[in-house]
Amino acid sequence: MDLALACEARGKRAVIINADSAQVYADLVVLSARPTADDMRGIEHRLFGAWDGASACSAADWADAAKREIAEVHQSGGIPILVGGTGLYIRTLLDGIAPVPGIDPETRRTVRAMPVAEAYAALLGEDPDRAASLAPADSARIARALEVVRSTGRPLSAWQHETTGGIGDTVSLHPLILLPDRPTLYDRCDLRFGNMLEGGAVAEVAGLLDRRLDPALPVMRAIGVPEIAGHLRGQWSLDEAQMRGAQATRNYAKRQFTWFRRQPPDSWLRTESNNVALASLIERLLP
């Protein structure tokens, strides 16, 4: 936000574009910590709450929408500022996406019904390279890799070598990766989930349950939804839901931290400070 305001102060229009896979859903206001009107401080924000929870937003869906928004901002002479921690979204936008054929529905149902430990064991045998790159509890990525190799006969890595549609070579990038110290980060995760419970997260999940959406949809698997849903169904107390939600948040933050430390190019600027000095970045954007 400070970067956008600094650009505006120099007479350059700035538009913030969401790159967070939870904040894309209209149904997740509290649990995604979507910015309020006050948070936006007069800066235009796009792709926040742009998808109904009944429709899954894939990385390809988001990348297509982001390309359109970026092109429009550029055409108007503005600066698009992408914010969010979904690395797959950013990588798909910049590098393109693998042209994986449609997955056989029966294969998908079978794989998605498997316990994560069973699916991971199967992936170790059918695509060991991909399995070795994943955490054994990463259910979504494990299921994706297993359904791809079973449906297409080729491992996901083979398809990923054929990526198309990326814009990384056609735009000027000024990336900044924030890597705050982990104890502070984890403390903020705990505080964040507690604040969400106080701010209406239980009512938000109750509304989702009332819609009777497919439990496999991303919106139903977003951090906080299963944990609070368990409380609403009488499976555990609200205190237990808070503990589970805070732990899930810390686990996700840990995966994000590791991904952004290792996956992006070494040339991408990284900072381990909680406060970022924007002067040099602004000079690069507005020489």
N, C-alpha and C positions, 0 to 999 in steps of 0.2 A: 504494500500500500504506500509506504514512504517513497518507493521508487516511482510509482505512478504519479503521486502528488508532486514530486520533484520535476518530472517531465512536464506536467501541466503548468507548473510555475515558470518553466522556460518556454512556454508557448507551444508545447508539443502535445497533441492529444494522445492519451494513453487509454488502452482498453485491457482490462484483466480478463483472461480466458481460463476457465476452470479446467484443470487436468487431474481431478480427483475422482475416482470411480464411485465414491459414495455421494459426493455432492452433485452429481449429475441427476440424481433422482428427486423428483418433486416431493415424494413421500418422506424423505429423510432430511428434515430441517434441523432438528435438535441433534440427532445422533451423528450427523455428518459435520456438525458445527458450521453449517452454511452461513456465510456472512449476512448480517442484517443490513437494513438500509442505513443505519447509523454507522456500521462497520465500513460500508462502501464509500462513505464520505464524498459523495458526488461523482465518484469515478464509475464509468460504465463497466458492468460485469456481464459476461456472457457464458452460456453453457452451464449455468448453475440452476439446478432444478428443471432441466430441459427435457428429461425423460420421465414418463409415467412408470411407476414401479412394475406394472404389468408387462412392460416391454424391456427385455434385457438390453443393456447398452454394451456392446462388445468394444474391444479396442479398435477394431476397424470402423465401427459406427462412429465412435468418438473422433477418430482421426479424420474421417470424411467431413464431419461437422466442423472440426477445428480448422481444417484447410480452408473451408469456405469463410470462416470468421477471420482468419489471418489475412486472407486475400482481400477481404473487404476493408479491413483496417489499413492495410498497406495502400490500397487504392485511394483511400481518403487522406493519406499522408500521416497516419498515426503510427503508434508503436504498440504492437500486441505484447502483453506480458503474460506468459503462461505460468500458472501457479498450481502446485499440487504434487502429491507424492506417489502417484501411480506410474511407476517406471515403465510398465508395459505400454501404457498410453503414449508416453513420450517417445519410446523406442519405435512404436508402430508409426507414429507421425513422421519421425525423422528418417527411419530406415526402410519403411514400407512393411508390408505384411506378406507372410508366406501364402501362396495360392493353394491352401489345403482344400480339397474337394469337400462337399457336404458329408457329414458323418452319418452313417447308417443309423436310423432311429433306434432299432433294436439293440445295436452295439452300444449306443449312448445310454439307453436305459439300463442295460446290464452293468456297464462300467460305473455309472453314477449310483447304482444301488449297492455297490461293493463297499464294505468297511475300508477305511483308508489304509489300514495295515495290510489287508489282503490285496488291495489295488497296488500298493507300493511294491509288495513282493512280486506281483505279476509283472510290473514294469521293470523290475530288476532283471527279469528273464527275457523280456521282449524288447526293451530299449534301455540297456544298462547305462549308456552314456547320459541319457536324460535323467534317469533315476539318480545317478551319482551327483547331479547338479541340483537336486531338489531336497528339501527337508522332508523327512518321512511323514510329517504331519501336514504337509501342504496339500490338502485334499483336492483343491480346485486344479492346480497345475498337474498333479499326478493323474487325475481323471482325464484331463485334456490330453496329456501325452499318451495315455493308454488307449483312449478311444481313437486317436489318430492312427497309431500304429496298427491297431486291430482293424480299423475300417479301410485304411488305404494301403496297408502292406508296407508302408515306409515309415521310418521314425520321424518324429517332428523335426529333428535337427536337419534332416535331408530337405524337408520342405522349406525350412528357414533359410537355407542357402540360396533360395530362389525368390527372395523378397522383391516386391514391386510397389511402386506408389509413394515412396518416401520423399519428403521435401528437404531433407537435410543438406543436399548439395545445391539447393536453389535459394536459400535464405541465409542471412547473416545471423549467427547465433552469438549470444552473450550469456552463457549459462552460469548459474551460481548455485552450488549445492550446500545446504546448511547441515552441518554435522555437530550439533551441540553435545556437550558432555552427557554421557549416558545416565548417571544418577539424577541429574536435573531433568533430563528427558522423561525418565520413568516416574519421577515425582509429579511431573506435569500430566502424565497419562492418568495417574490415579486421581488427581484433582479434576481433570477434565471429565472423567466419567461420572464422578460424584456430582459435578455441576450439571451434567446432562440430566441426571435423575431428578434433580431439583427443578430443572428447567422445562420439564414436560416430556421426557423421553418415554415414560410409561404410557402416557396417553397416545403418543405417536405410534408405539408398537401395537397398542390395542386397536388403533385404527387400521393398521396393516392386517392384523389378524381378522378383523371384521370383513376385509375384502376377500378373504379365502384365496389368496394368491398361491401359486405353485411354490412349495417350499424350496424348490431348486433354483428359483429366480435369485439373481444377485441381491436384490433389495431385501430378500428374506434371510440372506446369509450375511448381511452387513454386520459389522461388529456392534454388539449391543442388542440386536434384534433377537437372536436365539436365546441370549441370556435373560432378557426381560420377558420374552415369550414364555420361558420356563416358569418364571415367577407367576405370570398371569394364568398359567394352566395349573398352578398349585404344586408344581414339582419342587420348588425351593422358595426360600424367603427372599424378600427384597434385599436384605443384607448379602445373601448368597449371590443374588443376581449382580449386585454391585461388585463383589469380589471377583466373580467370573468375568464380568465386563471389563474391569480394570486390568485383569490378567491378559485377556484377549487383546486389549489395546497395547499393552507392553510387548506382547509377542509380535504383534504386527509392526510396531515401531522398530523392534529389533531387526525384523526382516528388511524393512525399508532402509534402515541405517546401513546394514550390510550390503544391500543391493546398490545403493547410491555411492557407497565408498568404493566398490569394486567394479561395477558394470560400465558406467559412462567412461568416455575417453579420459586419459590422464590430463589432457589439455583443459578439461573443464575445471573452472575455478571452484575450489572447496574452501569452506571456512568452518572452523570448529568453535567459533565465538558465538555466543547467544545474541550478540548485537553486531549487525553488519554495517561496516562503513561503506556508504553508497557512493561516495564522491568519485572514485575511480571508475565504477560501473557507469555512472551517469556521464562521465567524460567520454567513455567509449561509445555510448549510445548517442550522445549529443556533442560531437567534437566541435 
